[in-house]
Amino acid sequence: MLQQVGGIHSGCAVSSLCWLIYTVYVLFVNHPLNHPVVLAFGVITTLTISTSILSAIPAIRERHHNVFEHHHRFAGWAGLAFVWILVVTSELQDTKNPGHFSDSGRALVVAQEFWFALIITILIFTPWTTVRKVPVEITIVSLISSLGLHEHAVDFCNSLRLE
């Protein structure tokens, strides 16, 4: 079942990286209006998310699984935190007074990026709260593969179903 969710996970990651690259590009095109902290977190966030995605490439993941696990988890959670820092700092910039920040929460709540980051966060936490443990019997099929079986069938995207 997690393999089925994995395809969704990968697609969302690549789409998010594309959005992030475009956002950072726009920030740098308008760099006189943007605070250096915003520009720095744009680059840091892009590099962190890229590291997480690159570590999940099947060839890397299969040959260096522990490296994948460490990079993907650390860079993934750090990337989520950096996305929030980037969204908050970029949206709370005072455009009338470059280099300063506004304390208006309204500017943040009406921003598309805020809602995008919120949905990303909810989607990342959903499997952590809905996937359940089931007993699995592992059978060795060959030297390089194994088969995990459990007693009942799991529906497609069962972890995402709301009841």
Backbone as JSON Lines, residues from 0, in Angstrom:
{"i":0,"aa":"M","n":[0.82,-1.19,0.0],"ca":[0.0,0.0,0.0],"c":[0.86,1.26,0.0]}
{"i":1,"aa":"L","n":[1.95,1.25,0.77],"ca":[2.8,2.43,0.79],"c":[3.46,2.65,-0.57]}
{"i":2,"aa":"Q","n":[3.63,1.58,-1.34],"ca":[4.16,1.74,-2.7],"c":[3.18,2.55,-3.54]}
{"i":3,"aa":"Q","n":[1.88,2.32,-3.36],"ca":[0.88,3.06,-4.12],"c":[0.9,4.54,-3.73]}
{"i":4,"aa":"V","n":[1.03,4.81,-2.45],"ca":[1.1,6.18,-1.98],"c":[2.44,6.8,-2.4]}
{"i":5,"aa":"G","n":[3.47,5.97,-2.56],"ca":[4.79,6.45,-2.96],"c":[4.79,7.17,-4.29]}
{"i":6,"aa":"G","n":[4.0,6.7,-5.24],"ca":[3.91,7.37,-6.54],"c":[3.33,8.77,-6.4]}
{"i":7,"aa":"I","n":[2.34,8.9,-5.56],"ca":[1.74,10.2,-5.29],"c":[2.78,11.09,-4.59]}
{"i":8,"aa":"H","n":[3.49,10.51,-3.64],"ca":[4.52,11.21,-2.89],"c":[5.6,11.75,-3.83]}
{"i":9,"aa":"S","n":[6.07,10.92,-4.74],"ca":[7.11,11.33,-5.69],"c":[6.62,12.43,-6.63]}
{"i":10,"aa":"G","n":[5.41,12.27,-7.13],"ca":[4.84,13.28,-8.02],"c":[4.67,14.62,-7.35]}
{"i":11,"aa":"C","n":[4.2,14.59,-6.11],"ca":[4.04,15.85,-5.36],"c":[5.39,16.49,-5.08]}
{"i":12,"aa":"A","n":[6.4,15.67,-4.79],"ca":[7.73,16.21,-4.51],"c":[8.31,16.92,-5.73]}
{"i":13,"aa":"V","n":[8.22,16.29,-6.88],"ca":[8.76,16.9,-8.1],"c":[7.97,18.16,-8.47]}
{"i":14,"aa":"S","n":[6.65,18.11,-8.33],"ca":[5.83,19.3,-8.61],"c":[6.18,20.43,-7.66]}
{"i":15,"aa":"S","n":[6.36,20.11,-6.4],"ca":[6.72,21.12,-5.41],"c":[8.09,21.72,-5.71]}
{"i":16,"aa":"L","n":[9.03,20.89,-6.15],"ca":[10.35,21.41,-6.5],"c":[10.26,22.37,-7.69]}
{"i":17,"aa":"C","n":[9.44,22.03,-8.67],"ca":[9.24,22.93,-9.82],"c":[8.67,24.27,-9.37]}
{"i":18,"aa":"W","n":[7.65,24.22,-8.49],"ca":[7.07,25.46,-7.94],"c":[8.14,26.26,-7.2]}
{"i":19,"aa":"L","n":[8.96,25.56,-6.42],"ca":[9.99,26.22,-5.62],"c":[11.03,26.88,-6.51]}
{"i":20,"aa":"I","n":[11.48,26.2,-7.53],"ca":[12.47,26.77,-8.45],"c":[11.91,28.02,-9.11]}
{"i":21,"aa":"Y","n":[10.66,27.96,-9.55],"ca":[10.04,29.13,-10.17],"c":[9.93,30.29,-9.17]}
{"i":22,"aa":"T","n":[9.52,29.99,-7.95],"ca":[9.38,31.02,-6.91],"c":[10.72,31.69,-6.62]}
{"i":23,"aa":"V","n":[11.76,30.89,-6.49],"ca":[13.09,31.45,-6.22],"c":[13.58,32.27,-7.42]}
{"i":24,"aa":"Y","n":[13.29,31.82,-8.61],"ca":[13.64,32.58,-9.82],"c":[12.98,33.96,-9.78]}
{"i":25,"aa":"V","n":[11.69,34.0,-9.47],"ca":[10.96,35.28,-9.4],"c":[11.53,36.16,-8.29]}
{"i":26,"aa":"L","n":[11.88,35.56,-7.17],"ca":[12.48,36.33,-6.07],"c":[13.79,36.99,-6.52]}
{"i":27,"aa":"F","n":[14.61,36.25,-7.25],"ca":[15.89,36.8,-7.69],"c":[15.74,37.8,-8.83]}
{"i":28,"aa":"V","n":[14.73,37.63,-9.69],"ca":[14.48,38.62,-10.73],"c":[14.14,39.96,-10.09]}
{"i":29,"aa":"N","n":[13.41,39.91,-8.99],"ca":[13.01,41.13,-8.27],"c":[13.87,41.33,-7.02]}
{"i":30,"aa":"H","n":[15.15,40.97,-7.09],"ca":[15.99,40.98,-5.89],"c":[16.11,42.32,-5.19]}
{"i":31,"aa":"P","n":[16.01,43.48,-5.85],"ca":[16.1,44.72,-5.08],"c":[14.93,44.88,-4.08]}
{"i":32,"aa":"L","n":[13.81,44.23,-4.36],"ca":[12.65,44.33,-3.47],"c":[12.64,43.28,-2.37]}
{"i":33,"aa":"N","n":[13.55,42.31,-2.46],"ca":[13.53,41.19,-1.52],"c":[14.68,41.27,-0.52]}
{"i":34,"aa":"H","n":[14.36,40.94,0.71],"ca":[15.33,40.92,1.79],"c":[16.33,39.79,1.52]}
{"i":35,"aa":"P","n":[17.61,39.98,1.86],"ca":[18.61,38.93,1.66],"c":[18.26,37.61,2.37]}
{"i":36,"aa":"V","n":[17.57,37.69,3.51],"ca":[17.16,36.47,4.22],"c":[16.2,35.65,3.36]}
{"i":37,"aa":"V","n":[15.29,36.33,2.67],"ca":[14.33,35.64,1.81],"c":[15.07,34.96,0.66]}
{"i":38,"aa":"L","n":[16.01,35.67,0.05],"ca":[16.78,35.1,-1.06],"c":[17.61,33.9,-0.58]}
{"i":39,"aa":"A","n":[18.23,34.04,0.59],"ca":[19.04,32.95,1.13],"c":[18.19,31.73,1.42]}
{"i":40,"aa":"F","n":[17.03,31.92,2.05],"ca":[16.18,30.77,2.34],"c":[15.58,30.17,1.08]}
{"i":41,"aa":"G","n":[15.42,30.96,0.03],"ca":[14.99,30.41,-1.24],"c":[16.0,29.41,-1.77]}
{"i":42,"aa":"V","n":[17.27,29.78,-1.73],"ca":[18.33,28.89,-2.2],"c":[18.49,27.69,-1.28]}
{"i":43,"aa":"I","n":[18.51,27.93,0.04],"ca":[18.66,26.83,1.01],"c":[17.52,25.82,0.86]}
{"i":44,"aa":"T","n":[16.31,26.31,0.73],"ca":[15.15,25.42,0.61],"c":[15.24,24.6,-0.67]}
{"i":45,"aa":"T","n":[15.59,25.25,-1.78],"ca":[15.7,24.54,-3.05],"c":[16.77,23.45,-2.98]}
{"i":46,"aa":"L","n":[17.92,23.76,-2.41],"ca":[18.99,22.77,-2.3],"c":[18.6,21.61,-1.37]}
{"i":47,"aa":"T","n":[17.91,21.92,-0.28],"ca":[17.51,20.88,0.67],"c":[16.49,19.94,0.05]}
{"i":48,"aa":"I","n":[15.47,20.49,-0.6],"ca":[14.45,19.65,-1.24],"c":[15.07,18.86,-2.39]}
{"i":49,"aa":"S","n":[15.98,19.48,-3.14],"ca":[16.66,18.77,-4.23],"c":[17.47,17.59,-3.69]}
{"i":50,"aa":"T","n":[18.15,17.77,-2.57],"ca":[18.91,16.68,-1.95],"c":[17.99,15.53,-1.56]}
{"i":51,"aa":"S","n":[16.85,15.87,-0.99],"ca":[15.89,14.84,-0.6],"c":[15.4,14.05,-1.82]}
{"i":52,"aa":"I","n":[15.08,14.76,-2.89],"ca":[14.57,14.11,-4.1],"c":[15.68,13.29,-4.77]}
{"i":53,"aa":"L","n":[16.89,13.84,-4.87],"ca":[17.98,13.11,-5.51],"c":[18.34,11.84,-4.75]}
{"i":54,"aa":"S","n":[18.25,11.89,-3.43],"ca":[18.57,10.7,-2.64],"c":[17.55,9.58,-2.86]}
{"i":55,"aa":"A","n":[16.38,9.93,-3.38],"ca":[15.32,8.93,-3.6],"c":[15.34,8.33,-5.0]}
{"i":56,"aa":"I","n":[16.29,8.73,-5.83],"ca":[16.42,8.12,-7.16],"c":[16.65,6.63,-6.95]}
{"i":57,"aa":"P","n":[15.89,5.77,-7.66],"ca":[15.99,4.32,-7.4],"c":[17.41,3.75,-7.39]}
{"i":58,"aa":"A","n":[18.27,4.16,-8.3],"ca":[19.63,3.62,-8.33],"c":[20.39,3.97,-7.05]}
{"i":59,"aa":"I","n":[20.23,5.17,-6.56],"ca":[20.9,5.59,-5.32],"c":[20.25,4.91,-4.13]}
{"i":60,"aa":"R","n":[18.93,4.88,-4.12],"ca":[18.19,4.29,-3.0],"c":[18.52,2.81,-2.85]}
{"i":61,"aa":"E","n":[18.65,2.07,-3.96],"ca":[18.92,0.63,-3.89],"c":[20.35,0.33,-3.47]}
{"i":62,"aa":"R","n":[21.31,1.08,-4.0],"ca":[22.72,0.8,-3.71],"c":[23.16,1.32,-2.35]}
{"i":63,"aa":"H","n":[22.6,2.43,-1.92],"ca":[23.02,3.07,-0.66],"c":[21.77,3.38,0.17]}
{"i":64,"aa":"H","n":[21.08,2.36,0.61],"ca":[19.79,2.55,1.25],"c":[19.89,3.37,2.54]}
{"i":65,"aa":"N","n":[20.9,3.12,3.36],"ca":[21.02,3.88,4.6],"c":[21.3,5.36,4.34]}
{"i":66,"aa":"V","n":[22.1,5.64,3.32],"ca":[22.36,7.03,2.94],"c":[21.05,7.68,2.5]}
{"i":67,"aa":"F","n":[20.28,6.94,1.7],"ca":[18.96,7.43,1.27],"c":[18.08,7.74,2.48]}
{"i":68,"aa":"E","n":[17.98,6.81,3.41],"ca":[17.11,7.0,4.58],"c":[17.5,8.25,5.36]}
{"i":69,"aa":"H","n":[18.79,8.42,5.61],"ca":[19.23,9.57,6.39],"c":[19.0,10.89,5.65]}
{"i":70,"aa":"H","n":[19.4,10.94,4.4],"ca":[19.23,12.18,3.64],"c":[17.77,12.5,3.39]}
{"i":71,"aa":"H","n":[17.01,11.48,3.03],"ca":[15.61,11.72,2.68],"c":[14.82,12.2,3.9]}
{"i":72,"aa":"R","n":[15.05,11.58,5.04],"ca":[14.33,12.0,6.25],"c":[14.79,13.38,6.73]}
{"i":73,"aa":"F","n":[16.09,13.55,6.89],"ca":[16.59,14.83,7.41],"c":[16.27,15.96,6.45]}
{"i":74,"aa":"A","n":[16.6,15.78,5.17],"ca":[16.36,16.84,4.19],"c":[14.86,17.06,3.99]}
{"i":75,"aa":"G","n":[14.08,16.01,4.09],"ca":[12.63,16.17,3.93],"c":[12.01,17.02,5.04]}
{"i":76,"aa":"W","n":[12.32,16.69,6.29],"ca":[11.77,17.47,7.4],"c":[12.37,18.87,7.45]}
{"i":77,"aa":"A","n":[13.66,18.97,7.2],"ca":[14.29,20.3,7.17],"c":[13.7,21.12,6.03]}
{"i":78,"aa":"G","n":[13.48,20.49,4.88],"ca":[12.89,21.18,3.73],"c":[11.51,21.71,4.04]}
{"i":79,"aa":"L","n":[10.71,20.93,4.76],"ca":[9.38,21.4,5.14],"c":[9.49,22.63,6.04]}
{"i":80,"aa":"A","n":[10.4,22.59,7.0],"ca":[10.6,23.76,7.88],"c":[11.09,24.96,7.08]}
{"i":81,"aa":"F","n":[12.0,24.73,6.14],"ca":[12.52,25.82,5.33],"c":[11.46,26.4,4.39]}
{"i":82,"aa":"V","n":[10.57,25.56,3.91],"ca":[9.47,26.06,3.07],"c":[8.63,27.04,3.88]}
{"i":83,"aa":"W","n":[8.32,26.67,5.13],"ca":[7.53,27.57,5.98],"c":[8.27,28.88,6.25]}
{"i":84,"aa":"I","n":[9.58,28.79,6.52],"ca":[10.36,30.01,6.76],"c":[10.35,30.88,5.5]}
{"i":85,"aa":"L","n":[10.54,30.25,4.34],"ca":[10.54,30.99,3.08],"c":[9.19,31.65,2.83]}
{"i":86,"aa":"V","n":[8.11,30.92,3.02],"ca":[6.77,31.47,2.77],"c":[6.48,32.63,3.72]}
{"i":87,"aa":"V","n":[6.75,32.44,5.0],"ca":[6.45,33.49,5.98],"c":[7.3,34.73,5.73]}
{"i":88,"aa":"T","n":[8.61,34.55,5.52],"ca":[9.46,35.73,5.33],"c":[9.17,36.43,4.0]}
{"i":89,"aa":"S","n":[8.91,35.66,2.95],"ca":[8.65,36.32,1.65],"c":[7.31,37.04,1.64]}
{"i":90,"aa":"E","n":[6.33,36.52,2.33],"ca":[5.01,37.16,2.34],"c":[4.92,38.31,3.33]}
{"i":91,"aa":"L","n":[5.75,38.32,4.35],"ca":[5.69,39.4,5.34],"c":[6.7,40.52,5.06]}
{"i":92,"aa":"Q","n":[7.35,40.47,3.9],"ca":[8.23,41.58,3.52],"c":[7.39,42.84,3.31]}
{"i":93,"aa":"D","n":[7.94,43.95,3.73],"ca":[7.27,45.23,3.5],"c":[7.73,45.76,2.15]}
{"i":94,"aa":"T","n":[6.88,45.64,1.12],"ca":[7.27,46.03,-0.23],"c":[7.43,47.55,-0.38]}
{"i":95,"aa":"K","n":[6.8,48.32,0.5],"ca":[6.94,49.78,0.44],"c":[8.23,50.25,1.1]}
{"i":96,"aa":"N","n":[8.79,49.4,1.94],"ca":[10.02,49.72,2.65],"c":[10.96,48.51,2.55]}
{"i":97,"aa":"P","n":[11.63,48.33,1.39],"ca":[12.48,47.15,1.19],"c":[13.49,46.96,2.31]}
{"i":98,"aa":"G","n":[13.68,45.7,2.69],"ca":[14.61,45.38,3.76],"c":[13.95,45.27,5.12]}
{"i":99,"aa":"H","n":[12.67,45.55,5.19],"ca":[11.93,45.47,6.44],"c":[10.77,44.49,6.29]}
{"i":100,"aa":"F","n":[10.26,44.05,7.44],"ca":[9.15,43.11,7.44],"c":[7.93,43.73,8.08]}
{"i":101,"aa":"S","n":[6.78,43.3,7.6],"ca":[5.5,43.76,8.14],"c":[5.07,42.8,9.24]}
{"i":102,"aa":"D","n":[4.25,43.27,10.15],"ca":[3.74,42.37,11.19],"c":[2.27,42.01,10.95]}
{"i":103,"aa":"S","n":[1.82,42.23,9.72],"ca":[0.43,41.95,9.38],"c":[0.24,40.48,9.01]}
{"i":104,"aa":"G","n":[-0.51,39.78,9.82],"ca":[-0.82,38.39,9.52],"c":[-1.75,38.25,8.34]}
{"i":105,"aa":"R","n":[-2.5,39.29,8.05],"ca":[-3.44,39.27,6.92],"c":[-2.71,39.04,5.6]}
{"i":106,"aa":"A","n":[-1.56,39.67,5.43],"ca":[-0.78,39.5,4.2],"c":[-0.39,38.03,4.02]}
{"i":107,"aa":"L","n":[-0.13,37.36,5.12],"ca":[0.25,35.95,5.06],"c":[-0.94,35.06,4.71]}
{"i":108,"aa":"V","n":[-2.07,35.28,5.37],"ca":[-3.24,34.42,5.19],"c":[-3.86,34.55,3.8]}
{"i":109,"aa":"V","n":[-3.73,35.68,3.17],"ca":[-4.31,35.84,1.82],"c":[-3.35,35.39,0.73]}
{"i":110,"aa":"A","n":[-2.13,35.0,1.09],"ca":[-1.14,34.59,0.1],"c":[-1.38,33.15,-0.34]}
{"i":111,"aa":"Q","n":[-1.28,32.93,-1.63],"ca":[-1.44,31.6,-2.21],"c":[-0.38,30.64,-1.65]}
{"i":112,"aa":"E","n":[0.84,31.13,-1.46],"ca":[1.94,30.3,-0.98],"c":[1.67,29.76,0.42]}
{"i":113,"aa":"F","n":[1.0,30.55,1.25],"ca":[0.66,30.1,2.6],"c":[-0.23,28.86,2.53]}
{"i":114,"aa":"W","n":[-1.26,28.91,1.7],"ca":[-2.2,27.8,1.59],"c":[-1.54,26.6,0.92]}
{"i":115,"aa":"F","n":[-0.64,26.84,-0.02],"ca":[0.11,25.77,-0.65],"c":[0.96,25.05,0.39]}
{"i":116,"aa":"A","n":[1.68,25.81,1.23],"ca":[2.51,25.22,2.27],"c":[1.67,24.47,3.3]}
{"i":117,"aa":"L","n":[0.51,25.01,3.63],"ca":[-0.38,24.34,4.59],"c":[-0.86,23.0,4.04]}
{"i":118,"aa":"I","n":[-1.26,22.98,2.77],"ca":[-1.72,21.73,2.16],"c":[-0.58,20.72,2.08]}
{"i":119,"aa":"I","n":[0.63,21.18,1.71],"ca":[1.79,20.28,1.69],"c":[1.99,19.66,3.07]}
{"i":120,"aa":"T","n":[1.93,20.49,4.1],"ca":[2.14,20.0,5.47],"c":[1.09,18.98,5.86]}
{"i":121,"aa":"I","n":[-0.16,19.25,5.55],"ca":[-1.25,18.3,5.86],"c":[-1.04,16.99,5.12]}
{"i":122,"aa":"L","n":[-0.68,17.07,3.84],"ca":[-0.46,15.85,3.04],"c":[0.74,15.05,3.53]}
{"i":123,"aa":"I","n":[1.75,15.73,4.06],"ca":[2.91,15.01,4.59],"c":[2.55,14.3,5.89]}
{"i":124,"aa":"F","n":[1.75,14.94,6.73],"ca":[1.39,14.33,8.01],"c":[0.27,13.3,7.9]}
{"i":125,"aa":"T","n":[-0.51,13.32,6.84],"ca":[-1.64,12.39,6.72],"c":[-1.22,10.92,6.82]}
{"i":126,"aa":"P","n":[-0.22,10.46,6.06],"ca":[0.15,9.05,6.19],"c":[0.66,8.7,7.59]}
{"i":127,"aa":"W","n":[1.32,9.65,8.25],"ca":[1.83,9.39,9.59],"c":[0.7,9.15,10.59]}
{"i":128,"aa":"T","n":[-0.45,9.71,10.31],"ca":[-1.57,9.57,11.24],"c":[-2.59,8.52,10.81]}
{"i":129,"aa":"T","n":[-2.52,8.06,9.57],"ca":[-3.56,7.14,9.09],"c":[-3.07,5.75,8.72]}
{"i":130,"aa":"V","n":[-1.78,5.58,8.45],"ca":[-1.26,4.27,8.1],"c":[-1.21,3.44,9.38]}
{"i":131,"aa":"R","n":[-1.7,2.22,9.3],"ca":[-1.72,1.39,10.5],"c":[-0.77,0.21,10.37]}
{"i":132,"aa":"K","n":[-0.39,-0.32,11.49],"ca":[0.51,-1.47,11.5],"c":[-0.31,-2.74,11.32]}
{"i":133,"aa":"V","n":[0.19,-3.62,10.46],"ca":[-0.43,-4.93,10.26],"c":[0.68,-5.96,10.28]}
{"i":134,"aa":"P","n":[0.37,-7.17,10.75],"ca":[1.4,-8.21,10.74],"c":[1.73,-8.59,9.29]}
{"i":135,"aa":"V","n":[3.02,-8.71,9.01],"ca":[3.47,-9.04,7.66],"c":[4.41,-10.24,7.74]}
{"i":136,"aa":"E","n":[4.21,-11.19,6.82],"ca":[5.08,-12.37,6.74],"c":[6.01,-12.16,5.55]}
{"i":137,"aa":"I","n":[7.31,-12.19,5.81],"ca":[8.31,-11.96,4.76],"c":[8.79,-13.31,4.24]}
{"i":138,"aa":"T","n":[8.76,-13.46,2.91],"ca":[9.26,-14.66,2.25],"c":[10.41,-14.25,1.33]}
{"i":139,"aa":"I","n":[11.55,-14.93,1.46],"ca":[12.7,-14.65,0.6],"c":[12.45,-15.33,-0.73]}
{"i":140,"aa":"V","n":[12.39,-14.54,-1.8],"ca":[12.13,-15.05,-3.14],"c":[13.44,-15.37,-3.86]}
{"i":141,"aa":"S","n":[14.43,-14.51,-3.71],"ca":[15.75,-14.73,-4.32],"c":[16.78,-14.01,-3.47]}
{"i":142,"aa":"L","n":[18.01,-13.96,-3.96],"ca":[19.07,-13.29,-3.21],"c":[18.85,-11.78,-3.11]}
{"i":143,"aa":"I","n":[18.11,-11.22,-4.06],"ca":[17.96,-9.76,-4.07],"c":[16.52,-9.28,-3.86]}
{"i":144,"aa":"S","n":[15.6,-10.19,-3.64],"ca":[14.22,-9.73,-3.45],"c":[13.5,-10.55,-2.4]}
{"i":145,"aa":"S","n":[12.5,-9.93,-1.82],"ca":[11.66,-10.61,-0.84],"c":[10.21,-10.18,-1.08]}
{"i":146,"aa":"L","n":[9.32,-10.96,-0.52],"ca":[7.89,-10.71,-0.71],"c":[7.24,-10.58,0.66]}
{"i":147,"aa":"G","n":[6.53,-9.49,0.86],"ca":[5.83,-9.29,2.12],"c":[4.34,-9.54,1.94]}
{"i":148,"aa":"L","n":[3.79,-10.43,2.73],"ca":[2.38,-10.77,2.64],"c":[1.69,-10.48,3.97]}
{"i":149,"aa":"H","n":[0.45,-10.03,3.89],"ca":[-0.36,-9.86,5.09],"c":[-1.7,-10.52,4.85]}
{"i":150,"aa":"E","n":[-2.45,-10.75,5.92],"ca":[-3.63,-11.59,5.82],"c":[-4.82,-10.97,5.11]}
{"i":151,"aa":"H","n":[-4.89,-9.69,4.98],"ca":[-6.05,-9.1,4.31],"c":[-5.6,-8.13,3.22]}
{"i":152,"aa":"A","n":[-6.43,-7.95,2.24],"ca":[-6.11,-7.04,1.14],"c":[-6.26,-5.6,1.61]}
{"i":153,"aa":"V","n":[-5.42,-4.75,1.09],"ca":[-5.49,-3.33,1.41],"c":[-5.93,-2.6,0.14]}
{"i":154,"aa":"D","n":[-6.97,-1.81,0.27],"ca":[-7.47,-1.06,-0.87],"c":[-6.49,0.01,-1.29]}
{"i":155,"aa":"F","n":[-6.55,0.37,-2.57],"ca":[-5.71,1.43,-3.11],"c":[-6.0,2.74,-2.36]}
{"i":156,"aa":"C","n":[-4.95,3.4,-1.92],"ca":[-5.03,4.69,-1.2],"c":[-5.88,4.6,0.06]}
{"i":157,"aa":"N","n":[-5.87,3.46,0.69],"ca":[-6.64,3.28,1.91],"c":[-6.22,4.25,3.01]}
{"i":158,"aa":"S","n":[-4.94,4.63,3.02],"ca":[-4.47,5.54,4.06],"c":[-5.03,6.94,3.88]}
{"i":159,"aa":"L","n":[-5.52,7.25,2.69],"ca":[-6.02,8.59,2.44],"c":[-7.54,8.68,2.54]}
{"i":160,"aa":"R","n":[-8.2,7.57,2.8],"ca":[-9.64,7.55,2.85],"c":[-10.14,8.18,4.15]}
{"i":161,"aa":"L","n":[-11.13,9.03,4.04],"ca":[-11.74,9.63,5.22],"c":[-12.99,8.87,5.58]}
{"i":162,"aa":"E","n":[-13.09,8.49,6.83],"ca":[-14.28,7.74,7.26],"c":[-15.02,8.5,8.31]}
